[in-house]
Amino acid sequence: RRSTLSLLLAGTAVSTFLGAVVALLTFFSGEQLQQVVFWMMGGFSGRNWLHVLSMLPWLAAGGAVIFWHARDLDALSLGEEQAHYMGVNVEKAKGRLLAAAALLAAAAVSVSGLIGFVGLVVPHAMRLLGGPSHRW
């Protein structure tokens, strides 16, 4: 089994290499690929409230699953073993929560593109605003 450090370094190397490939392709490409690259960087230009409305069903479905599993999330924050002892079906909850998170991320990315820092900043900001509990 590989160490976490080697996995992080390999990911950084692959990301840097692929970023260079995208930059090279963008340099030699036409306008169409440049538009794809701008979408990959993320942003809201050219978006309106109809785009937000189009993703509302997906947001509602993913949000409902996460709301339904709020107590499971609180238990899982103590660790999988402790959550199991508290009566949580850990594997089932993790599968459902992963699917809901993927659905929510896909809905957001479909409208705004890949805005990478949002995934790093928003969870910490919400924890500061809402506290450690996952219940509303």
C-alpha positions, 0 to 999 in steps of 0.5 A: 500500500502506498503512503499518503505522501507519495499519492499526493505527490503523484497527484500533483505531478499528474495535475501539473502535466495535464495542466501543461497539456491543456495550456499547450492545446489552448495555445494552438486551438481555436475559440471553441477549446478556449471556451471549454477552458474558461468553463473549466476555470469556472464562473457565472458569466452568461448565466442567469436565474433559469440556469439556477432553476434548471438545477433545483430538482437535483439540489432538492433531491441531494439536499433531502438525502443529506437532511435525512441523514443528518444524525448519521453525519453527526455519528460518523463525525465521531468515527465509523466504529462509534457510528456503528455502535450508535446504530448507524448502518455505516456502509449504507449511509456512506453510499447514500451520502456519497451519491447525494454529494456527487449529485449536488456537486454535479448540479453546481458544476453544470451551471458554474463550471469548476470553481475549485476553491469553493469546495475548499472554503465553503465547508469550513465557512459553513462549520464556522457559521452553523456549528459542528452539528449537521442538524438544522 
